[in-house]
Amino acid sequence: MIPDLEIPLLRTFVAVVETGSITLAGKQVGRTQPAITHQMHRLEKALGKSLFGGDRRHLTLTRDGEMLLGYARTLLGLNDEIRERFDAPDVAGHVRLGVPDLYAAFLLPAVLSGFSRAYPQIEIELRCSRSVNLHAALQREEIDIALMTRQPEFGSGTIVRQEPLVWVSARDYPVAPQGALPLALLPAGSVYRQHALDALGQIGRPWTIAAVSDSIAGLQAAVYAGLAVSAFPLCAVGPLVRRLGRNEGLPDMPDLEIVLQRKPSGIAAAAEHLAEYMIAEVGNLPR
């Protein structure tokens, strides 16, 4: 009979697969290369199956290894969820969180889901608006914390993530490398808009405004319909759009800085727990 599997062995196995290297996996889990190799031998012995192909310099999974990987990730997720839940202090309260609708849709679901499991007694009130409006709401202390696109006038804040800004169009929308470019953009004052227009100006590419929207949903509608090209954060690039670049005569744009700010007078414990959780988690979301 196969014995109960040890969580550290599964964690190391997943680290080896995800890094593709015994050495890198060792750095990730804090073990030496020989210790990692020994753990993998122990795991294979416990299961009675080979998990990796014969060439350990170019790691590939066997069919059994591929099968184990899904189970291992599920078990590790449950294990980490249990730890988060029982490690969390018994904090209760109400937090008013501000976030642009784009980040709410593409960055926050997994983060807020994990937080709500760890802190079930903290209630979150979510306000979605453009970053400039959220910053003003913070100053008026209408919200406790806000996750926003950094702008020069915002002052201090904790940078939690740098997000590439990329050109996108509908999948079948033809974009010539020359000529006036129809654009779908946020209103004046948006960092996305300014980066896009500055980049086009630097290469002398003419443009026209085909659509303006306060929300990502409006920009998506214009792009999906083939009305215009837009500038999206990489996290918002889905299967209905394609990325554009040098082949279409489009320049690179600077990365966005996503920051977290607290209201000026300070925040309660519940809001501080959410702020620290978001600072730790948003930057680790996959790109």
QUIHU-V897129 format. One record per backbone hydrogen bond with DSSP energy under -0.5 kcal/mol. NH is the residue of the N-H (numbers start at 0). CO is the residue of the C=O. Records with the same first field share a line. If there is no record, write none. Layout:
# QUIHU-V897129
NH->CO  CO
This chain:
# QUIHU-V897129
9->5
10->6
11->7
12->8
13->9
14->10
15->11
16->12
17->13
18->14
19->15
24->20
25->21
26->22
27->23
28->24
29->25
30->25
35->31
36->32
37->33
38->34
39->35
40->36
41->37
42->38
43->39
44->40
45->41
46->42
47->43
48->43
52->59
55->53
57->54
61->50
65->61
66->62
67->63
68->64
69->65
70->66
71->67
72->68
73->69
74->70
75->71
76->72
77->73
78->74
79->75
80->76
81->77
82->78
83->79
84->80
85->81
86->82
87->83
90->88
92->120
94->122
96->94  124
97->144
98->126
99->146
103->99
104->100
105->101
106->102
107->102
110->106
111->107
112->108
113->109
114->110
115->111
116->112
117->113
118->114
121->118
122->92  120
124->94  122
125->123
126->96
128->98  126
132->129
133->129
134->130
135->131
136->132
137->133
138->134
139->135
140->137
141->136
142->136
143->95
144->95
145->260
146->97
147->145  258
149->147  256
153->150
154->151
157->259
158->156
159->157  257
160->257
162->160  255
165->163  231
166->243
167->229
168->241
170->239
172->169
173->171
175->173
180->205
181->179
182->207
183->228
184->182  210
189->186
193->189
194->190
195->191
196->192
197->193
198->194
199->195
200->196
201->197
202->198  199
203->199  200
204->199
205->203
207->180
209->182  207
210->182
212->184
218->214
219->215
220->216
221->217
222->218
223->219
224->220
225->222
226->221
227->221
228->181
229->167
230->183
231->165  229
233->163
235->232
236->233
237->235
240->237
241->168
243->166
247->244
248->245
249->244
255->162
257->160  255
258->147  256
259->157
260->145
262->143
265->262
271->267
272->268
273->269
274->270
275->271
276->272
277->273
278->274
279->275
280->276
281->277
282->278
283->280
284->281
